[in-house]
């Protein structure tokens, strides 16, 4: 294959003139011989009967890049697809056409054996494009706005287990076990959550509940959910906040807007931008003097492809270049509101209806059986403004809210939210201003709190004998101003002023300066800060004032870091407390233990110690931590564990790697290798790269999108081996789990010269071994990856049959990773396979 690259490159450079953009207007065109007539004689010989890389489209839809074989008889066959990352078509579609075109097919209109609705084939030498036209291509208008769901749906189940526990001297132990379920059954996605917890402040009461258990189906632009769920209003851009939004589960249905099946999250400008060119040329798009997009132009009026432009509302300059000279220049405004994927759909919604009901809940809901309903709508009122409204009826009470998300200018945003309900009313306000060297954020939250007493009707249900705090009626408000300013590339200043009314009354001020630089030849970050904060219980109900200086520096071996800090703060008794701390952390790239760390702190109360350790096992990951308090010397500690189980394709996998901690769709991959301790990498075409080890692996993949895992050797030095298969395709719904198997075969490269019984080169002959396959070049030379365990190969060519060779090392022997086989001569098609092996031995190549 490597010998073909220079030839193919030369052909493409010679043939490609100006445009190679897409399918021809009509598929009735020149034959392959006519198209190759303008090629030099030397190139023409290497155009036929050798594998060429072509772009394949079906009815104008991109299927992928593939290797194809062209013949002088005006036929074409596909060998394999090499790349399909940018295709929105499922892998089954590529497999179908690979099977249909596996045998040579004549170009032009299909006359016989028109499988899969094949109507005609066309190949363009100029653009190296294979166009497949089907009988339904002209009638079916493919909606390219959405991904197609997997044919027949998908199957799978992913269970995520989490365990958290904490205990200490003088306190009750607390803990939590949670089981998250994500599955797929046909075209439906299943989701569930079960939790058992024990809190230290509830007299050791154990609580358990099913917080969700529902099925969801994705449609184009919408979704439907049915079962037990918390009404969290999925599918809207802005959720107006209302009181009482935390509630018990509801059994019912929910429907709303959805972008899960949207093909391209890149939205066009709300208002189209048009450009005009007199001749073929290019439009250059500049923003703030920087080039951000170029697009080829055809003569006439056409629309600018704004999907590739950044989001936001901003001004751009359009420069039209024709014949290398600027012919026009104009300015326009791009309108791409943030978080709004499709501006043509101005309305977005989410609504639910059902009855409040608990499932396996240890605490009864006093409003069980009550009707519950609610809904939220978002409306794109202006390219710079999103309006939201919500109404809900929960726990026998009504709540209403409204919001406005307004982009005042390119550098300023304002978000407001107001609500009123039977439980209270309030207003939220947040403003953001971005300038060249930083940001300014202003926020104000004001809520009304009714007086609530433990014996009042409708108080949140808690276990008996639980001490509850009586609250007073009145306004609770928090106002803050924050400024972050960069001083060059390595320093920045942060300041925040806040005013609180409620649990902590008063004004708080925080000011800090941070810098990143090199100290003692190592990367270091240091930070100096002063603060004056409102009083609370940890500061003896006196204002907490102090200073702090922290140094974080990496010294010694890779992965080792030291920290230290000095400062002053208000002690628990209200007096002044000086403190100093020092710590170290070490990270490990391999092994069970991934990092360990420890810290010692000395203050006026005594000496405090703490330590942490993170570990990762193929089936389990987590961390443990322990602490000794400087105040009284109490000991405490905790542990966090997490593991993921996946079931799919008739297989079961247990994974503890961090990469699968939040995955909702995946693939189980079994790796068997003839090489010990081989390490592979799986590169997801949709993003992400993961390590594969011999044995069973579980890898995350992207839901709803067609994609593939490209398998390759880890590191730069690849061994003399081949990976079969080198790519695993997937197309799954959310919650689906597929299965794939990968084999690593110890191989060597066989190089030889194929000839027929008359001594003529077998150009275009297929040379096949179960570890690889190749196609002989025009002069009969080939190179093939062959399994060291089964060194045999089969030759397929229209002029010969039953031609195979067995390498046993009696005539020629490998030199390193290469085996020079010499001349391999196939007998005439009337002879048997045994005779072909005898002929090969007589040729002196191999027995």
Secondary structure, 3 states (H helix, E strand, C coil): CHHHHHHHHHHHHHHCCCCCCCCCCCCCCCCHHHHHHHCCHHHHHCCCCCEEEEEEEECCEEEEEEEEEECCCCEEEEEEEEECCCCCCCHHHHHHHHHHCCCCEECEECCCCCHHHEEEEEEECCCCEEEEEECCCCCCCCCCCECCCCCCCEEEEEEEEEEEEEEECCEEEEEEEEEEEEEEEECEEEEEEEEEEECCCCCCCEEEEEEEEEEEEEECCEEEEEEEECCCCCCCCCCCCCCCCCCCCEEEEEEEECCCCECCCCCCCCCCCEEEECCCEEEEEEECCEEEEEEEECCEEEECCHHHCCCEEEEEEEEEEECCEEEEEEEEEEEECCCCCCCCCCEEEEEEEEEECCCCCCCCCCCCCCEEEEEEEEEEEECCEEEEEEEEEECCEEEEEEEEEEEEECCEEEEEEEEEECCEEEEEEEEEEEECCEEEEEEEEEEEECCECCCCCCCCCCCCCCCCCCECCEEEEEEEEEEEEEECCCEEEEEEEEEEECCCCEEEEEEEEEEEEEECCEEEEEEEEEEEECCCHHHCCCCEEEEEEEEEECCCCCCEEEEEEEEEEECCCCCEEEEEEEEEEEECCCCCEEEEEEEEEEECCEEEEEEEEEEEECCEEEEEEEEECCCCCCEEEEEEEEEEEEEECCEEEEECCHHHCCCCCEEEEEEEECCCCCEEEEEECCCCEEEEECEEEEEECCCCCCEEEEEEECCCCCCCEEEECCEEEECCCCCCEEEEEEEEEEEEEEEEEEECCCCCECCCCEEEECCEEEECCCCCEEEEEEECCCCEEEEEECCEEEEEEECCCCCCCCECCEEEEEEEECCCCCCCHHHHHHHHHHCCCCC
